[in-house]
C-alpha cells in the first residue's frame, strides 16, 4: 500500500485498528505459551502496546509528509491535578 495522501493514512489506521480488535477479543489477559507451536501467545496488554506503537509511528510518518495528524495519543495529553493539599 502506498501512503501518498492523508486518506491513505486514514485507511491504514482503520486497517490497523481492525486487525488489533480481532486479535484483542480472543487474547488472554496474561501472556501464554503454545507448546505445540513453541511460540508465546501475546496478552491483551502486548497487543495494545503494539497497536499504540504502530499508530504512533503511522501518525509520525503522516505528519512528516506534511499532513494533519490522524491519531491523538491519549498518553500525550497533559494531566491536570485538581484539589488541595490536606494537612
Residue pairs with C-beta under 8 A, 6 or more apart in sequence:
1 8
1 11
1 12
2 8
3 9
3 12
3 61
3 62
3 65
5 67
6 62
6 67
6 68
6 70
9 58
9 59
9 61
9 62
9 67
9 70
10 70
12 58
13 55
13 58
13 70
13 71
16 51
16 54
16 55
16 58
17 51
17 55
20 47
20 48
20 50
20 51
23 42
23 47
24 44
24 47
24 48
27 41
27 42
27 43
27 44
27 46
27 47
28 41
28 43
28 44
29 43
29 44
30 43
31 40
31 41
31 42
31 43
31 46
32 40
32 41
32 43
33 39
33 40
33 41
34 40
34 41
42 50
52 73
52 75
55 71
55 73
56 71
56 73
58 70
58 71
59 69
59 70
59 71
59 73
62 68
62 69
62 70
63 69
